[in-house]
Amino acid sequence: MRGQILGMDVRSGEGVVAGEDGQRYTFTPQDWAQHGEPSHGQMVDFEAAGSHARNVFPVPAPAGTPPARVAAVPVPAPVSDRNKYVAAALAFLFGVFGIHRFYLGRVTSGIVMTVLTFTLIGLLVTLPLSLIDMVRYLMMSDREFAARYPRG
């Protein structure tokens, strides 16, 4: 039977084929009977065994046919419940105490900054570190900030 690969799980290597009969069939890497990797949208020929596809072979495209283009799947934008401007303001105002780190969910480094602040040498470390953090937050794009500090 002929069909088209609908998708693949890159971790397990398992995939799904839409057969020309309208049914969907699953296959494993052991069922792929060709060198190389199956790809999304690829036309294949296979043997149906219940809801499983066995001996899955890629169907060669006719000579002169351009390769099929697979539409790119948009990647959803990361979401964060934190605001980079609030984090920057906290770093500027209370940064030596690590408050901005607590706000961003970095509890361990917030505790370290708080403890270090109560020593003179630690204060000399946490003050520039908090100012660097403030500048970093302001320079980051919203997308990068949301990816680095996701919803917690």
ROMAR-224314 format. One record per residue (C-alpha): z, x, y; residue number from 1. Coordinates in Angstrom, 3 decimals, padded with zeros to 6 digits, m for minus. Each point is the difference from the previous one (the first is absolute). Example, Ala and Ser with C-alpha at 12.3 -4.5 7.8 and 13.67 -1.06 7.14 Angstrom:
<rs>
(r (007.800 012.300 m004.500) 1);
(r (m000.660 001.370 003.440) 2);
</rs>
This chain:
<rs>
(r (000.000 000.000 000.000) 1);
(r (m000.562 001.137 003.573) 2);
(r (002.491 m000.156 002.835) 3);
(r (001.371 001.626 003.105) 4);
(r (003.247 001.923 000.430) 5);
(r (002.291 m001.971 002.314) 6);
(r (002.794 002.519 000.291) 7);
(r (001.885 002.915 m001.455) 8);
(r (003.651 001.012 m000.047) 9);
(r (m000.124 003.711 000.844) 10);
(r (003.422 000.668 m001.569) 11);
(r (m000.629 m001.534 m003.417) 12);
(r (m003.805 000.163 m000.028) 13);
(r (m000.244 m003.638 m001.095) 14);
(r (m002.697 m002.145 001.522) 15);
(r (m001.497 m003.482 000.149) 16);
(r (m003.629 m000.942 m000.564) 17);
(r (m001.606 m003.282 001.065) 18);
(r (m002.369 m000.895 m002.807) 19);
(r (m003.318 m001.770 000.554) 20);
(r (001.544 m002.977 m001.831) 21);
(r (002.503 m000.474 002.869) 22);
(r (002.990 001.286 m001.987) 23);
(r (002.141 003.010 000.880) 24);
(r (000.635 002.746 m002.512) 25);
(r (002.518 002.844 000.102) 26);
(r (m000.687 003.527 m001.167) 27);
(r (001.962 003.230 m000.396) 28);
(r (m001.094 003.631 000.455) 29);
(r (m000.560 000.188 m003.778) 30);
(r (m002.603 m002.788 000.294) 31);
(r (m002.038 001.936 002.592) 32);
(r (m002.751 001.558 m002.146) 33);
(r (m001.506 002.378 002.554) 34);
(r (000.897 003.242 001.737) 35);
(r (001.364 m000.488 003.490) 36);
(r (001.978 m002.776 001.573) 37);
(r (m000.842 m003.695 000.335) 38);
(r (m000.210 m001.208 003.588) 39);
(r (000.489 m003.283 001.829) 40);
(r (m003.224 m002.040 000.143) 41);
(r (m001.711 001.999 m002.744) 42);
(r (m002.268 m001.970 m002.367) 43);
(r (000.953 000.488 m003.661) 44);
(r (m000.954 m001.041 m003.505) 45);
(r (002.825 m000.738 m002.455) 46);
(r (001.024 m001.732 m003.197) 47);
(r (002.298 m002.998 000.487) 48);
(r (002.946 m000.262 m002.377) 49);
(r (002.010 m003.009 001.124) 50);
(r (001.037 000.766 003.569) 51);
(r (m000.443 003.750 m000.510) 52);
(r (m003.101 002.095 000.757) 53);
(r (m000.761 002.741 m002.512) 54);
(r (m002.574 002.817 000.086) 55);
(r (m000.573 m000.323 003.736) 56);
(r (m003.129 001.853 001.149) 57);
(r (m001.356 000.280 003.541) 58);
(r (m003.393 m001.637 000.469) 59);
(r (m002.457 002.433 001.580) 60);
(r (m001.669 m001.292 003.163) 61);
(r (m003.791 m000.347 m000.097) 62);
(r (m001.873 003.000 001.382) 63);
(r (m000.303 m000.080 003.772) 64);
(r (002.877 m002.429 000.450) 65);
(r (002.554 001.190 002.535) 66);
(r (003.561 000.135 m001.286) 67);
(r (002.017 m003.149 000.597) 68);
(r (002.276 000.136 002.995) 69);
(r (003.537 m001.188 m000.523) 70);
(r (001.644 m001.537 003.033) 71);
(r (003.018 001.926 001.172) 72);
(r (003.240 m001.845 m000.531) 73);
(r (001.965 000.027 003.249) 74);
(r (003.379 001.676 m000.247) 75);
(r (002.712 m002.179 001.509) 76);
(r (001.733 001.501 003.003) 77);
(r (003.533 001.191 m000.690) 78);
(r (002.708 m002.262 001.380) 79);
(r (003.289 001.099 001.518) 80);
(r (002.884 m001.999 001.392) 81);
(r (000.879 002.955 002.219) 82);
(r (m001.383 000.828 003.436) 83);
(r (m000.975 003.531 000.967) 84);
(r (001.001 m000.549 003.637) 85);
(r (003.479 m001.132 m001.009) 86);
(r (000.280 003.036 m002.300) 87);
(r (m001.114 002.298 002.840) 88);
(r (002.518 m001.550 002.422) 89);
(r (002.802 000.368 m002.558) 90);
(r (m001.010 003.635 m000.595) 91);
(r (000.096 000.677 003.748) 92);
(r (003.271 m001.798 000.732) 93);
(r (002.048 000.519 m003.173) 94);
(r (m002.100 002.504 m001.950) 95);
(r (002.703 002.634 m000.388) 96);
(r (001.969 m002.517 m002.082) 97);
(r (m003.016 m000.785 m002.204) 98);
(r (m000.015 m003.695 000.941) 99);
(r (m003.821 m000.062 000.001) 100);
(r (000.013 001.294 m003.581) 101);
(r (002.295 m002.818 m001.104) 102);
(r (m002.319 m002.476 001.756) 103);
(r (m002.991 001.366 m001.944) 104);
(r (001.803 m000.170 m003.346) 105);
(r (000.562 003.768 m000.293) 106);
(r (003.729 m000.356 m000.634) 107);
(r (000.616 003.435 m001.544) 108);
(r (m001.554 001.930 002.884) 109);
(r (001.805 m002.311 002.441) 110);
(r (003.339 000.886 m001.584) 111);
(r (m000.846 003.713 000.100) 112);
(r (m000.903 m000.223 003.692) 113);
(r (003.210 m001.911 000.771) 114);
(r (002.176 002.561 m001.785) 115);
(r (m001.830 002.955 001.582) 116);
(r (000.463 m001.439 003.484) 117);
(r (003.748 000.596 m000.160) 118);
(r (m000.507 003.771 m000.178) 119);
(r (m001.318 002.056 002.930) 120);
(r (m002.735 001.659 m002.053) 121);
(r (m000.922 m003.349 m001.544) 122);
(r (m000.342 m001.532 003.444) 123);
(r (m002.425 002.789 000.932) 124);
(r (m002.061 m001.008 m003.048) 125);
(r (000.148 m003.790 000.271) 126);
(r (m000.820 m000.202 003.726) 127);
(r (m003.465 001.642 m000.231) 128);
(r (m000.607 m001.696 m003.360) 129);
(r (000.580 m003.438 001.505) 130);
(r (m002.354 000.760 002.902) 131);
(r (m002.662 001.204 m002.438) 132);
(r (000.450 m003.203 m002.012) 133);
(r (m000.424 m002.071 003.184) 134);
(r (m003.287 001.730 000.871) 135);
(r (m001.219 m000.311 m003.609) 136);
(r (000.623 m003.747 m000.045) 137);
(r (m001.828 m000.488 003.274) 138);
(r (m002.972 002.109 m001.140) 139);
(r (m000.402 m001.804 m003.336) 140);
(r (m002.493 m002.809 m000.302) 141);
(r (001.463 m003.405 m000.837) 142);
(r (m001.696 000.142 m003.415) 143);
(r (001.455 003.420 m000.834) 144);
(r (003.462 m001.058 001.207) 145);
(r (m000.103 m003.147 m002.160) 146);
(r (m001.149 002.039 m003.024) 147);
(r (002.725 002.610 000.467) 148);
(r (002.789 m002.503 000.725) 149);
(r (m000.910 m003.118 m002.007) 150);
(r (001.813 m003.298 m000.019) 151);
(r (003.406 000.624 m001.416) 152);
</rs>
